Amino acid sequence: MKRLWQNLAKCIGLALCVTLVCFNSGEQMSYVRGLSNSVSTDQLENICRSLSGPLSLSMGDRDVYVSENLSETLSGKSGSASIRLFGVIPIKTIEYGERQDITVMPGGMPIGVSIYTDGALVVGLGSISETAQICPAASAGIRAGDVITAVNGETVRDSLHLSELCSKGGELMVTVRRDGQQLTVALTPVKNTENDTYRAGMWVRDSTSGIGTLSFCNMSSLRYGALGHPITDIDTGAIIDVGSGSIVESSIIGVSAGSNGIPGEVIGSFSTASRQLGSIELNCEYGLYGEMDEIPVNPIYPNGVKLAYPDEVHTGKAEILSTVDDRGVCAYECEIIKLYPQKEMSGKGMVIRITDRELIAKTGGIVQGMSGSPVMQDGKLIGAVTHVFVNDAKCGYCIYSWWMNRVSEKIL
């Protein structure tokens, strides 16, 4: 009898496992996996109506039923709900809350970028002379990618100022920022007998410039987002900390088309005489942010558009706004081919494929300089281009513009 019960338990367990495996690969679970982790109250109600079988929506200790008017009951409130299997096993937690309509002016215009670092960025180390194979900076523990912010307590303004501070010789207490951490090292410059000057044996940089694309400007706050990815030092790959900076008008003077394995480039130009558009306050892994002097005008959407929440984005047709010639901002056809539900911010929120024949003929797809180009769907701004696929120039990653707006408003 005992063996009979054991065999029966094994059969029941096996049947349950098979059922769960089949259910996990079924339509309902595919729907749940594709849900955003943050939704509005009316969307929560739609989710409740879409669940069936062993799946149900729970809030606290109770199940929610289709007959309940959630959007009315939860109006003005926020919280979390969970999707459960058999009313017991939690499958997914969803945050809900009241949605705000955010109006932005979509970009697509080229911008010139000028950044002055907060301190002096170390881009290389080497001997103080050909005859004296000594590097005081390396001996002190300084590395390429470090940012020197102070010497003996005095704030470093730029590379020239750092050179002046080091030229006095003697032991110097150098404040260094590395990977977000601050540390102090003892640096003793050595006299170079060839020119009778004290040298530390390091190359530093205090500014950089380049071309990018404006993603959007919040029409109520003038806060903007651009590029969708960071500006990094060409030698070290380090994200450049902003001391000060500005974005200015830029013009497109040519295009180098890209192909699979070979990135192309939009060639732009600007000068010190170019009109300033705004300030740069933050350069981070999600792009460039600051405040504009005035709202720019997109000729395609002169009155601005609504900002889409991530869960409003769907696969299918969309358009990318970008400037690749002297016509200014143009809309080009593309499609969203993959979405990534996100609990936390990431620069890879969706994948787009360029389908517009004119853009493909001109650029080959997505090229350098188009980073930050806004992506529109259903009349709303949904994202901005961040990276092109190395082996497929027609495809690239985008960041959700909702995330970018949160950064620009300093909500995070």
Backbone torsions as a table, in degrees:
resi	resn	phi	psi	omega
1	MET	NA	-40.1	-179.7
2	LYS	-62.3	-42.0	179.3
3	ARG	-64.2	-36.0	179.9
4	LEU	-62.3	-45.1	178.6
5	TRP	-65.4	-36.8	178.9
6	GLN	-64.5	-43.7	178.6
7	ASN	-65.0	-38.7	179.4
8	LEU	-65.1	-41.4	178.8
9	ALA	-63.5	-39.3	178.2
10	LYS	-64.0	-42.0	179.6
11	CYS	-64.2	-42.5	179.0
12	ILE	-64.1	-42.9	179.3
13	GLY	-62.9	-42.6	178.8
14	LEU	-64.0	-43.2	179.8
15	ALA	-63.2	-39.6	179.2
16	LEU	-65.8	-40.4	178.6
17	CYS	-63.1	-45.6	179.0
18	VAL	-61.0	-42.0	179.8
19	THR	-62.2	-44.3	-178.8
20	LEU	-66.5	-40.0	178.8
21	VAL	-62.9	-46.1	179.5
22	CYS	-63.5	-40.7	-179.5
23	PHE	-67.1	-38.4	-178.0
24	ASN	-63.9	-29.0	179.8
25	SER	-97.5	6.8	-177.4
26	GLY	-84.5	-179.1	-175.3
27	GLU	-64.4	-42.0	-178.1
28	GLN	-62.0	-45.6	-179.2
29	MET	-69.4	-32.8	175.7
30	SER	-63.3	-38.6	177.7
31	TYR	-63.7	-45.2	-178.6
32	VAL	-64.5	-43.1	-179.3
33	ARG	-63.5	-27.6	-178.9
34	GLY	-85.3	-5.0	-178.8
35	LEU	-73.5	146.0	175.5
36	SER	-72.7	157.2	178.1
37	ASN	-84.9	-5.4	179.4
38	SER	-138.7	121.0	-175.9
39	VAL	-136.0	168.6	174.4
40	SER	-87.5	167.8	-177.6
41	THR	-64.6	-37.1	179.1
42	ASP	-69.8	-32.1	176.8
43	GLN	-71.6	-31.5	176.5
44	LEU	-62.7	-37.6	177.8
45	GLU	-65.1	-41.1	177.6
46	ASN	-63.5	-36.6	177.8
47	ILE	-63.7	-43.7	179.1
48	CYS	-57.9	-41.6	-178.9
49	ARG	-71.0	-25.2	-176.8
50	SER	-84.9	-16.3	-179.3
51	LEU	-80.1	142.7	179.4
52	SER	-150.2	175.1	179.4
53	GLY	66.7	-135.9	-176.9
54	PRO	-79.5	-1.4	179.8
55	LEU	-93.8	139.8	178.1
56	SER	-148.3	161.0	179.1
57	LEU	-99.0	131.8	-178.3
58	SER	-124.5	142.6	174.6
59	MET	-128.0	113.0	-174.8
60	GLY	68.7	-124.4	-177.7
61	ASP	-101.1	7.5	-176.8
62	ARG	-125.3	152.1	175.0
63	ASP	-82.5	148.4	178.2
64	VAL	-101.1	137.3	-177.0
65	TYR	-109.6	154.4	-176.3
66	VAL	-58.5	-31.7	-176.3
67	SER	-69.2	-17.0	-179.0
68	GLU	-76.4	141.3	176.9
69	ASN	-92.7	84.6	-173.1
70	LEU	-64.5	-43.3	-175.6
71	SER	-61.1	-31.6	178.1
72	GLU	-80.7	-41.8	-179.4
73	THR	-65.3	-39.2	-175.3
74	LEU	-96.6	9.6	-178.0
75	SER	-55.0	126.3	179.4
76	GLY	80.2	1.5	-177.7
77	LYS	-109.4	165.9	175.1
78	SER	-142.8	158.1	-178.7
79	GLY	171.4	-154.2	179.9
80	SER	-136.9	150.9	176.0
81	ALA	-133.1	160.8	-179.8
82	SER	-130.5	144.9	173.0
83	ILE	-94.9	126.5	-174.6
84	ARG	-123.1	149.9	176.3
85	LEU	-95.9	126.3	-176.8
86	PHE	58.6	23.3	178.8
87	GLY	71.6	6.4	-174.1
88	VAL	-126.8	-50.3	-173.5
89	ILE	-84.3	115.5	-180.0
90	PRO	-70.6	129.8	-179.3
91	ILE	-105.5	-41.6	-176.3
92	LYS	-155.3	138.7	175.4
93	THR	-105.4	134.0	-177.1
94	ILE	-125.1	127.7	174.0
95	GLU	-86.5	139.8	179.1
96	TYR	-130.4	159.2	179.0
97	GLY	-177.8	173.1	180.0
98	GLU	-74.5	136.2	-179.7
99	ARG	-88.8	145.4	174.0
100	GLN	-110.4	141.1	174.0
101	ASP	-83.1	117.5	179.5
102	ILE	-112.2	122.0	-178.8
103	THR	-100.8	128.9	179.9
104	VAL	-129.8	155.9	171.2
105	MET	-95.4	114.7	179.0
106	PRO	-66.1	148.1	-178.7
107	GLY	-91.3	-127.8	-174.1
108	GLY	108.0	-7.3	179.9
109	MET	-85.7	143.6	175.8
110	PRO	-72.4	144.6	177.4
111	ILE	-131.9	144.8	171.0
112	GLY	-90.9	139.2	-175.1
113	VAL	-119.7	127.5	175.2
114	SER	-127.1	121.2	-178.5
115	ILE	-125.2	133.2	171.8
116	TYR	-108.9	128.3	-172.1
117	THR	-71.1	157.3	172.9
118	ASP	-86.5	88.3	-172.7
119	GLY	102.7	-160.5	-179.9
120	ALA	-120.9	125.5	-178.2
121	LEU	-85.9	125.5	177.2
122	VAL	-79.4	118.3	-177.3
123	VAL	-106.8	-9.4	178.5
124	GLY	-174.2	159.8	178.5
125	LEU	-126.5	151.6	179.3
126	GLY	-170.6	175.7	-179.3
127	SER	-69.3	152.3	-178.5
128	ILE	-73.3	-19.1	176.9
129	SER	-161.7	171.5	179.9
130	GLU	-69.7	-30.0	-177.4
131	THR	-89.0	-36.2	-179.2
132	ALA	-99.8	99.1	-177.7
133	GLN	-80.5	66.8	-177.7
134	ILE	-127.8	136.9	175.8
135	CYS	-128.1	94.4	-179.1
136	PRO	-57.6	-37.4	-178.8
137	ALA	-63.3	-43.6	178.7
138	ALA	-65.0	-40.0	178.9
139	SER	-63.5	-30.4	179.5
140	ALA	-79.9	-9.8	179.9
141	GLY	96.5	8.0	177.9
142	ILE	-75.4	141.2	-178.1
143	ARG	-123.9	158.5	171.7
144	ALA	-63.5	134.4	-176.6
145	GLY	103.0	-16.4	175.8
146	ASP	-69.9	151.6	174.0
147	VAL	-114.9	120.1	179.4
148	ILE	-88.9	117.4	-174.2
149	THR	-105.2	-22.5	-179.0
150	ALA	-157.0	152.6	175.1
151	VAL	-130.1	121.1	-176.8
152	ASN	52.1	36.8	177.2
153	GLY	84.9	-7.4	-179.9
154	GLU	-92.5	125.2	-177.2
155	THR	-63.4	132.2	178.7
156	VAL	-81.4	121.2	-178.0
157	ARG	-82.9	-43.5	-177.5
158	ASP	-162.6	-176.1	-176.4
159	SER	-65.6	-36.6	178.9
160	LEU	-65.0	-41.7	179.2
161	HIS	-63.6	-40.8	178.1
162	LEU	-62.5	-40.4	178.9
163	SER	-62.0	-40.5	178.8
164	GLU	-64.3	-41.2	-179.1
165	LEU	-66.3	-34.9	-179.1
166	CYS	-80.0	-20.5	-174.0
167	SER	-73.0	-9.4	-177.7
168	LYS	-82.1	-14.7	179.9
169	GLY	75.6	-176.0	-177.8
170	GLY	79.8	172.2	179.7
171	GLU	-75.8	130.5	-178.9
172	LEU	-117.3	135.8	174.4
173	MET	-93.0	108.9	-172.2
174	VAL	-104.3	126.2	177.1
175	THR	-90.6	126.1	-174.4
176	VAL	-124.5	137.6	172.7
177	ARG	-105.4	124.5	-177.5
178	ARG	-138.8	121.3	178.7
179	ASP	51.8	41.0	177.8
180	GLY	81.3	-5.1	179.8
181	GLN	-105.8	149.1	178.5
182	GLN	-108.4	133.4	178.0
183	LEU	-141.3	160.8	-179.6
184	THR	-120.4	132.1	-179.9
185	VAL	-126.2	155.1	177.6
186	ALA	-95.4	118.8	-178.1
187	LEU	-118.7	128.1	178.2
188	THR	-119.2	99.5	178.2
189	PRO	-59.5	149.2	-178.6
190	VAL	-113.6	141.2	-178.9
191	LYS	-72.7	129.5	174.1
192	ASN	-86.8	109.6	-175.4
193	THR	-66.4	-18.1	-178.4
194	GLU	-71.0	-32.2	179.0
195	ASN	-131.7	9.7	174.2
196	ASP	58.8	40.7	176.9
197	THR	-127.0	153.9	176.6
198	TYR	-84.9	132.4	-177.5
199	ARG	-127.7	146.8	178.8
200	ALA	-102.2	-12.9	177.8
201	GLY	76.9	39.7	177.3
202	MET	-144.3	146.4	173.7
203	TRP	-101.2	135.3	-177.7
204	VAL	-129.7	159.9	179.4
205	ARG	-136.5	143.9	-178.4
206	ASP	-125.0	5.6	179.9
207	SER	-157.4	162.0	175.6
208	THR	-155.8	162.8	179.3
209	SER	-150.2	162.7	-179.9
210	GLY	-179.6	-171.8	-177.8
211	ILE	-119.7	141.1	176.1
212	GLY	-151.3	-166.3	-179.6
213	THR	-128.0	134.5	176.1
214	LEU	-71.6	133.2	-179.1
215	SER	-90.8	-47.9	-179.2
216	PHE	-167.6	165.9	170.8
217	CYS	-134.7	124.8	177.0
218	ASN	-67.8	123.0	-171.7
219	MET	-74.6	-15.7	179.2
220	SER	-95.4	-26.6	-175.0
221	SER	-115.7	-12.4	-175.4
222	LEU	66.7	9.7	175.3
223	ARG	-74.7	141.0	-177.0
224	TYR	-127.0	163.6	171.9
225	GLY	-133.0	145.7	-178.8
226	ALA	-148.7	161.2	174.1
227	LEU	69.4	-48.3	-178.8
228	GLY	81.9	-7.9	175.8
229	HIS	-142.1	165.5	-175.0
230	PRO	-78.8	159.5	167.3
231	ILE	-91.1	122.3	-176.8
232	THR	-116.4	158.4	177.4
233	ASP	-70.0	135.4	-175.4
234	ILE	-65.7	-27.1	-177.5
235	ASP	-91.3	-41.0	-174.5
236	THR	-102.6	-19.9	-176.5
237	GLY	78.7	2.7	-178.8
238	ALA	-74.9	141.8	174.5
239	ILE	-68.1	127.8	-175.1
240	ILE	-79.1	122.2	176.0
241	ASP	-75.3	131.0	-175.9
242	VAL	-84.0	123.2	167.9
243	GLY	-91.0	-47.7	174.1
244	SER	-157.8	167.1	179.4
245	GLY	172.7	172.2	-179.7
246	SER	-151.9	157.1	170.0
247	ILE	-109.8	141.5	-176.2
248	VAL	-134.0	167.1	176.5
249	GLU	-63.1	143.4	178.4
250	SER	-137.5	156.6	177.5
251	SER	-123.2	147.3	178.3
252	ILE	-91.4	125.6	-177.4
253	ILE	-113.1	-4.1	178.6
254	GLY	175.5	169.4	179.6
255	VAL	-136.9	131.9	171.0
256	SER	-104.5	109.1	-173.8
257	ALA	-65.1	145.1	177.9
258	GLY	-97.8	164.5	175.5
259	SER	-148.1	173.2	-178.2
260	ASN	-58.8	120.3	-179.8
261	GLY	89.2	-12.7	-179.1
262	ILE	-128.0	108.3	-179.4
263	PRO	-70.6	138.4	175.4
264	GLY	-91.8	-172.6	-175.8
265	GLU	-156.9	136.9	167.5
266	VAL	-87.6	124.0	-176.0
267	ILE	-97.2	117.4	-179.1
268	GLY	-121.5	170.1	178.6
269	SER	-145.9	149.2	172.3
270	PHE	-156.2	169.1	-178.1
271	SER	-142.2	178.1	178.4
272	THR	-65.5	-16.7	179.8
273	ALA	-91.0	-5.0	-179.2
274	SER	-64.8	145.7	-177.1
275	ARG	-67.2	130.5	178.8
276	GLN	-74.0	137.5	179.5
277	LEU	-104.8	-28.4	-177.9
278	GLY	178.7	179.0	-179.2
279	SER	-99.7	158.2	174.6
280	ILE	-109.7	123.9	-178.9
281	GLU	-113.9	-26.4	-174.7
282	LEU	-146.2	132.8	172.4
283	ASN	-124.1	110.0	-175.9
284	CYS	-136.1	-178.7	-175.6
285	GLU	-66.1	-10.1	179.6
286	TYR	-106.5	9.6	174.5
287	GLY	126.4	-163.6	-176.0
288	LEU	-112.1	135.1	-174.0
289	TYR	-139.7	152.6	178.3
290	GLY	175.5	-151.5	-178.2
291	GLU	-127.9	136.2	179.9
292	MET	-89.2	153.6	178.7
293	ASP	-72.0	-32.1	176.8
294	GLU	-157.4	163.5	-178.3
295	ILE	-70.8	123.6	176.1
296	PRO	-72.2	163.3	-180.0
297	VAL	-115.0	119.5	173.1
298	ASN	-89.3	119.5	-174.9
299	PRO	-63.7	-21.6	-179.5
300	ILE	-84.4	-34.4	179.4
301	TYR	-129.2	68.1	-173.2
302	PRO	-64.2	-21.5	-179.1
303	ASN	-97.3	4.0	-178.8
304	GLY	83.8	174.0	-178.6
305	VAL	-140.6	166.4	175.3
306	LYS	-80.0	147.4	176.1
307	LEU	-86.9	127.3	-178.7
308	ALA	-83.4	143.5	171.0
309	TYR	-82.0	152.1	-175.1
310	PRO	-52.9	-37.2	-176.6
311	ASP	-74.9	-8.1	175.9
312	GLU	-83.2	-16.5	-177.0
313	VAL	-77.9	139.6	179.7
314	HIS	-139.3	160.6	176.4
315	THR	-68.0	153.3	-179.6
316	GLY	127.0	-161.9	-173.3
317	LYS	-65.5	144.6	176.7
318	ALA	-155.4	-176.7	175.9
319	GLU	-142.6	147.7	178.2
320	ILE	-111.0	135.8	178.1
321	LEU	-103.5	123.7	-177.2
322	SER	-157.1	163.3	177.5
323	THR	-117.7	116.4	-179.2
324	VAL	-125.0	1.6	176.1
325	ASP	-156.0	-170.7	-174.2
326	ASP	-78.4	4.9	177.2
327	ARG	-79.0	-13.3	-177.7
328	GLY	89.5	-158.2	-176.4
329	VAL	-67.7	128.6	176.5
330	CYS	-129.7	154.8	177.4
331	ALA	-98.7	130.7	-179.9
332	TYR	-124.6	144.1	-177.0
333	GLU	-73.2	140.8	173.6
334	CYS	-151.7	178.4	176.2
335	GLU	-141.9	146.0	175.2
336	ILE	-85.2	119.9	-176.4
337	ILE	-108.4	-13.4	178.2
338	LYS	-157.8	140.4	177.1
339	LEU	-120.4	146.5	177.4
340	TYR	-119.2	105.5	175.3
341	PRO	-60.5	136.8	-173.7
342	GLN	-132.5	133.1	170.1
343	LYS	-85.5	-33.2	-178.9
344	GLU	-125.7	161.9	-177.1
345	MET	-63.3	140.7	175.7
346	SER	-151.3	147.8	177.7
347	GLY	-76.4	-7.1	-179.6
348	LYS	-114.9	78.2	-178.8
349	GLY	-94.5	-26.6	-179.2
350	MET	-156.6	163.8	175.9
351	VAL	-118.9	131.0	176.8
352	ILE	-115.2	155.6	173.4
353	ARG	-125.1	128.0	177.1
354	ILE	-73.2	127.4	179.3
355	THR	-117.8	-7.7	-176.8
356	ASP	-72.3	120.0	-176.6
357	ARG	-63.5	-38.4	-179.0
358	GLU	-64.3	-45.3	-179.2
359	LEU	-66.6	-40.4	179.1
360	ILE	-63.4	-40.4	179.7
361	ALA	-65.7	-32.5	-174.9
362	LYS	-86.2	-40.9	-173.5
363	THR	-118.7	-17.1	-174.3
364	GLY	86.4	-4.8	-179.6
365	GLY	137.4	-122.4	178.8
366	ILE	-99.7	129.7	-178.8
367	VAL	-128.4	166.7	177.2
368	GLN	-60.0	138.4	-175.5
369	GLY	102.6	-21.5	176.9
370	MET	-88.7	-5.7	177.9
371	SER	-58.3	131.3	-176.2
372	GLY	100.5	-12.3	179.8
373	SER	-57.4	124.7	-177.8
374	PRO	-69.1	148.4	177.4
375	VAL	-116.4	128.7	-177.0
376	MET	-110.6	145.3	174.3
377	GLN	-151.7	132.4	179.9
378	ASP	54.5	34.5	177.0
379	GLY	78.4	8.0	-179.6
380	LYS	-121.8	154.8	175.3
381	LEU	-81.6	121.2	-175.8
382	ILE	-111.0	-25.8	-176.0
383	GLY	-172.0	-175.0	178.2
384	ALA	-143.5	142.6	-179.6
385	VAL	-65.4	135.8	177.7
386	THR	-118.3	-46.0	-175.7
387	HIS	-142.7	148.4	174.0
388	VAL	-98.0	148.5	174.5
389	PHE	-72.7	127.8	-177.3
390	VAL	-60.7	-39.7	-175.6
391	ASN	-95.3	4.6	177.1
392	ASP	-153.9	94.1	-174.2
393	ALA	-65.5	-14.1	179.2
394	LYS	-81.4	-12.7	-176.0
395	CYS	-115.9	151.6	178.2
396	GLY	-162.9	166.4	177.3
397	TYR	-89.2	152.9	173.9
398	CYS	-132.6	150.5	172.1
399	ILE	-99.1	144.6	175.7
400	TYR	-65.0	130.9	-179.7
401	SER	-66.9	-22.9	176.6
402	TRP	-60.9	-41.0	176.8
403	TRP	-64.0	-44.8	-177.8
404	MET	-60.5	-40.4	179.8
405	ASN	-65.1	-36.2	177.8
406	ARG	-63.0	-38.9	177.4
407	VAL	-67.1	-45.3	-176.3
408	SER	-62.8	-31.5	179.1
409	GLU	-89.5	2.9	178.1
410	LYS	59.0	36.8	177.8
411	ILE	-79.9	-34.1	-177.4
412	LEU	-67.8	NA	NA
